[in-house]
Amino acid sequence: MSLPDIKSMTIEELSELMDSFGEKPFRASQIFSWLHEKGVSSVSDMTNLSKALRQRLEQETEFVSLKKVTMQESALDGTRKYLFALSDGNCIESVLMRYHHGNSVCISSQVGCNMGCSFCASTIGGKKRDLLASEMLDQIYRISEDIGERVSNVVVMGTGEPLDNYDNLIRFIRLITDPSGKNISQRNITVSTCGLVPQIGRLAEENLAITLALSLHAPTQELRESIMPIARKYHLTDVLNACDTYFRKTGRRVTIEYSLIHGINDDAVSAERLASLPGMKKCHINLIPVNPVRENSCQSPSRKQVMAFKNILENYGINVTIRREMGRDIDGACGQLRRRFAEDRSLST
Ligand code: SAH
């Protein structure tokens, strides 16, 4: 049987654990504060606990703490890409982006991904496993510690499909926004999905004020199916309906992500079709010139083409932005650092 993972526990669950240890309930808040507010990286740092309790925690619980393997920093904009090792030897990527309004961290939600999008490096090799809530949290804690600054924004847009790891994702969101922990505002959290319809429906009922981002990438069912296998399972109409429900239930504007792939979805007809989809005026569209990945043949459109696509959407009265390209000079696209590291390792063994 695996040991209880204390960093994934709520205060109530920690109280029950303390009770089972014969300890006073206030120990739970002390431990929670060490884990989440202070973000310590070992039980021995919890100096206001008795030695006996620290020893029991070390022996009878799991303390999840990620190890930094490498870090690349962009000379252009200070973006940092971290590669972390998990306790089972798997590696995951996280990205720190520095904005005027604060530090934003993009976290992974799974080791690898099963969704199979044709333009994405994270899905090559499939999904190895889901991440625990503690492993999602620690990406933020370790980065915050590394830079000695607070992280104010979180985007769940790294490797993995967060809604395919639903329970751990919700647990993660509740812990990272807990006022006794890092207390990040729900409004500063974005979860990106390729469009798992039942889980979008569930998320709308969680009473969370987070932003939902839908990876749409194509304005028709046929084109979407050709680049995103998940579209065969969930029809475009149902995905858009689920987003509309999310907006009505939460009052939160949905972000539509649209990666522009040259010669595939970046022409004027696609822009017109996208603008004419139901509900687009209530959304915010984020255009992402595709990040070319070594393993596929996707090309990025020219700046002129991106602007032309944007203009068409704007002429329809749609709110649209172009994703600022961060860290162009460091293994750009999602999943590339992890893949490169895995390749180097297999070459050297
Ligand atoms: N599985 C989730 C979140 C992870 S990917 C999702 O599908 O939304 C985060 C975003 O980056 C998604 O919109 C994804 O489609 C996009 N993306 C993946 N690879 C990309 C690439 N090479 N260039 C541009 N965008 C990419």
Boltz pocket constraint, residues with backbone or C-beta under 6 A from the ligand:
constraints:
  - pocket:
      binder: B
      contacts: [[A, 115], [A, 117], [A, 119], [A, 120], [A, 121], [A, 156], [A, 157], [A, 158], [A, 159], [A, 160], [A, 161], [A, 162], [A, 192], [A, 193], [A, 194], [A, 195], [A, 213], [A, 214], [A, 215], [A, 257], [A, 259], [A, 288], [A, 289], [A, 290], [A, 291], [A, 292], [A, 293], [A, 333], [A, 334]]
      max_distance: 6.0
